[in-house]
Amino acid sequence: MLELDSTLLYNIINAATEAIIALDDQHRICLFNACAERVFGYAAKEVLGQPVDILLPLQLADFAAAGPPRIIGTDRSAFGLRKNGAKFPIYAAIARFVQNEQLVLVITLQDLSDQAACSGIERDQHARQLQVYAEEIAEKDKVLAEAHDHVLEAAHLKSDFLTMMSHEIRTPMNAIIGMTEMLLKTELDDEQREFGKIIRDAGQTLLAIVNDILDYAKIEAGKLTLNNVEFEPLTVVEDVVGVMADNAQRKRLSLKVSVDPAIPGRLRGDPKRLRQVMLNLVDNAVKFTHQGKVLVRAMVGPATGREVVLRFVVSDTGVGLPKDAHRWIFQPFTQADTGTTRKYGGTGLGLAISKRLVEMMGGEIGVKSVEGKGSTFWFTVRFARVDAPAPEPRTDLEDVRAPEATTQSEPVAEHKLGQDQTAPITLQNLHEITGGDPSLLGEFIDLFLEEASPQLATIREAADQDDAHALAQVAHKLKSSSGYMGAQTMVQLCVELEALGRSETMERVPELIERLMGEYERVKAALEEERLQ
């Protein structure tokens, strides 16, 4: 094996591309290779025997312990000192050896000045590039902020425009629908009556579209707010079923309602929006069901302190929905297929609005459906409790079918007024119908009074002759026109008379007629006073 003499070893050390420095046990320099001379700027003879502090201001006592080589400079914190006094970053390995029982420290180091310079250049380049990026981002942020402001302004303007236009459209539409209703109560031949119904139905369709667009615009703009009033949830259910009863009868459908007896008698919340959601779901169920039944269920969910969770379920045996309908059916302007609008009408906003309203009322909405077999829509809402007695238990309200399938009784059980109870007369509906036009308001009042007086006489005559059928018919007509006038007590009395007439139960009829006559005089005086104002 080749043995290396000291001269060859010295030449190898001098040929190394890294600076090598050896120290004795006093940390004096005893070896200084050629690379070290280039790095530090000293000749070997200038530093041999000198303390290493002139090159490396390190605390080397920590490196004297035995163990593997120690590395310094990985964090760019170690520096060397050149002959001219300049400091420069180093990366060094310090190893410990023992020769002839004397400690020797060998330092192998690299000058990181070039790398630092390169890193500095790169940092400067990166800094400049980051500055450019930052300026571009700032400019884009400014553009986005301006765009956002424009969008908000456009949304605000759109909302204001839709609100204004909807009012301008709804006011005459209410008048058209209201006057058409009044027209249909006059003597018309069959063709004229059909024309009147077409005008009324088209007006109601247009009004429903305008209302949907307005509601959705308000929701999108965050301007739709909920009322917080006391109400009877069962009354809302009955109202919805009553409204849809005629449509169900025309299609020879069974419309059934099941009510949980645990539902509180009174709650606090927004009955108008609850009614809107329920009416949309029941209307859809009747609209898309050609035979079979529609079932409306109202239940109480888990109690949560001072809140009550109500769950409503509307099931039908209609056309159903595609398998993936739950993914998109609650999106705005969405319907089952492109032919739905042509066949059934509508904007595709009803379910989207219902979803947002349900969420505003603290609930959820969903659907299960089998195409060709029917659908089940459900939703939950939260209302505040009101300390009030529970209603009489009712698990199943009356079934509503086509006239030839069952008797034409009222679709739901009615709340009967007590002997001395009267509801306040509210003319808000009348003002909405007429748009506040005094002349049109006067015409409505005159027409109502002209019709109501002979109808009351006919009701009394039918009672005297025990003509239950005529009693029910006239009471139904007077109920409708009284509703337009906001005469709620007259409406309730007519409802009871109509129900008694249909059931051919005449015992209480004279009493109710006397109360109806008295209430008519009260309504007449209020309407005359309103006209004078």
Secondary structure, DSSP 8 states (H G I E B T S, - for coil): -----HHHHHHHHHH-SSEEEEE-TT-BEEEE-HHHHHHH---HHHHTTSBGGGT----GGGG-SSSS-EEE-TTS--EEE-TTS-EEEEEEEEEEEEETTEEEEEEEEEE-HHHHHHHHHHHHHHHHHHHHHHHHHHHHHHHHHHHHHHHHHHHHHHHHHHHHHHHHHHHHHHHHHHHHHHHHTS---HHHHHHHHHHHHHHHHHHHHHHHHHHHHHHHTT------EEE-HHHHHHHHHHHHHHHHHHTT-EEEEEE-TTS-S-EEE-HHHHHHHHHHHHHHHHHT-SSSEEEEEEEE---BTTEEEEEEEEEE-SS---TTGGGTTTSTT--SSHHHHHHH---S-HHHHHHHHHHHTT--EEEEEETTTEEEEEEEEEEEE---------S-EEEE--TTTS----SS------TT-------HHHHHHHTT-HHHHHHHHHHHHHHHHHHHHHHHHHHHTT-HHHHHHHHHHHHHHHHHHT-HHHHHHHHHHHHHHHHT--TTHHHHHHHHHHHHHHHHHHHHHHHH-
